[in-house]
């Protein structure tokens, strides 16, 4: 059930931005899962609002505490300069 709910979160993000990068992290303490989403800057707000809403809905419906992190991807030229 938890994996299905994580996949639902991923689908929400990928629906908005198909090139979203997903990283699943080990939970820190009492969380059930931690999912990181890397998105282009212009899609940040849409993805953030959608996955935050969905994770809250999951918590209310199933009690799973899925932490979501949404970060902007660095442009390729910035990555190369570092």
PyMOL commands that set and color helices and strands:
alter all, ss='L'
color gray80, all
select helices_A, chain A and resi 2-16+41-62+76-81
alter helices_A, ss='H'
color red, helices_A
select strands_A, chain A and resi 21-25+33-39+66-72
alter strands_A, ss='S'
color yellow, strands_A
deselect
rebuild
show_as cartoon
